[in-house]
Amino acid sequence: MSAFKTLDDLGDDLGDVAGKVALVRVDLNLPMQDGVVTDETRIRAALPTINDLTAKGAKVLLLAHFGRPKGERNSQMSLSMVVGAVEKVLGKEVMFVPEIAGDVVAQAVGILKSGDVAILENTRFWKGEEKNDPELAKAIAANGDFYVNDAFSAAHRAHATTEGLAHVLPAYAGRSMQAELEALDKALGSPEKPVAALVGGAKVSSKLDVLTHLVKQVDHLMIGGGMANTFLAAKGVDVGKSLCEHDLVDTANAILAAADESGCTVHLPYEVVVSKEFAANPASLRTCNVHEVAADEMILDAGPLAVEALADALKTCRTLVWNGPLGAFEMEPFDAGTVALARTAAALTIEGTLTSVAGGGDTVAALNHAGVAKDFSYISTAGGAFLEWMEGKELPGVAALSA
């Protein structure tokens, strides 16, 4: 990973930043119900950066998007709705500015004192944002002295406020972005080997690029969830009426062949938990060898012996990247495999023998469900950006910081 500047470099580059204007890209695309923010996680993620800058006396202008307004103003997607939640988390008053560039922003900057914070309007109200229009980036930059990107979750998009601004102003990674990039570097950039990757989820089709990239990067690839069924079918296993992409059997075989060539061991469940219906604690629930799945049964989780084998493999590894559950974890008892392996990974992390990095919405939910999210080395809340990073793609928002 190429070097990027952080807030620690501000003093060397800009001297005293008191009174200077920081344009800070954050993620305020918050879940809301009846006009009320229901989860403040993303605001809390931006807190270290905002506090760092306000403590230094900078005037902080927060840039963010909300929803998909498609370049039009939409009162239902105004960032004015999140001001109260941001004030609550910050513990201070926050100004709302209904523009992102021009005289209105300039006037707001004039009113703000050193250490004050303002939220600018939803950047996606302007068509030039998603088009990464350099003129819009210049117009926004005109009211700032330096740019800080603290939104890794939007770093896979080349937009005016995620990528364009970094070419116009001195650019730095915020604390959340810095922590994310350092964790990801430890996981796949320059990891301690052996490396294991656990990839789960419903469909192979959604993670083809991830699997193709990982078999060349890791020593152990553990495949779970519905996508494991497609690989089992590729190996000639009859998976009954399990979720399975039979049209991707050739693709699965090509990935297995690439793994062989790279010396990557692919782990598929050899013991599974099956049922005739997808329901909580069904009467037809049983555990069997994968070769014993009946025509009217569905594979819904990895069996305890298969999970134990994965745990044994993990114990030989130094690094783990986790994306996706092992089974249908949302419903008991099909959460058992995911919970058991998550607890093993957490225990190894606590012992200091494993660096564990996890990401993606389902994954975070599964680790919280297992009660071990706090014990992993790092958990990324980014969805698309985390997946693109796992695919080995360059993220425009990150590349711009290291330009």
Sequence and secondary structure as in RCSB ss.txt:
>XXXX:A:sequence
MSAFKTLDDLGDDLGDVAGKVALVRVDLNLPMQDGVVTDETRIRAALPTINDLTAKGAKVLLLAHFGRPKGERNS
QMSLSMVVGAVEKVLGKEVMFVPEIAGDVVAQAVGILKSGDVAILENTRFWKGEEKNDPELAKAIAANGDFYVND
AFSAAHRAHATTEGLAHVLPAYAGRSMQAELEALDKALGSPEKPVAALVGGAKVSSKLDVLTHLVKQVDHLMIGG
GMANTFLAAKGVDVGKSLCEHDLVDTANAILAAADESGCTVHLPYEVVVSKEFAANPASLRTCNVHEVAADEMIL
DAGPLAVEALADALKTCRTLVWNGPLGAFEMEPFDAGTVALARTAAALTIEGTLTSVAGGGDTVAALNHAGVAKD
FSYISTAGGAFLEWMEGKELPGVAALSA
>XXXX:A:secstr
     BGGGHHHHHS  TT EEEEE      EETTEE   HHHHHHHHHHHHHHHTT EEEEE   S  TTS  G
GG GGGGHHHHHHHHTS EEEES SSSHHHHHHHHH  TT EEEE  GGGSHHHHTT HHHHHHHHTT SEEEE 
 GGGTTS  TTTTGGGGTS EEE HHHHHHHHHHIIIIIS  SSEEEEE SS SGGGHHHHHHHTTT SEEEE T
HHHHHHHHHTT   TTS   GGGHHHHHHHHHHHHHHT EEE  SEEEEESS SSS TT EEEEGGG  TT EEE
EE HHHHHHHHHHHTT SEEEEES SS TTSTTTTHHHHHHHHHHHHHHHHTS EEEEESHHHHHHHHHTT GGG
SSEEE  SHHHHHHHTT   HHHHHHT 
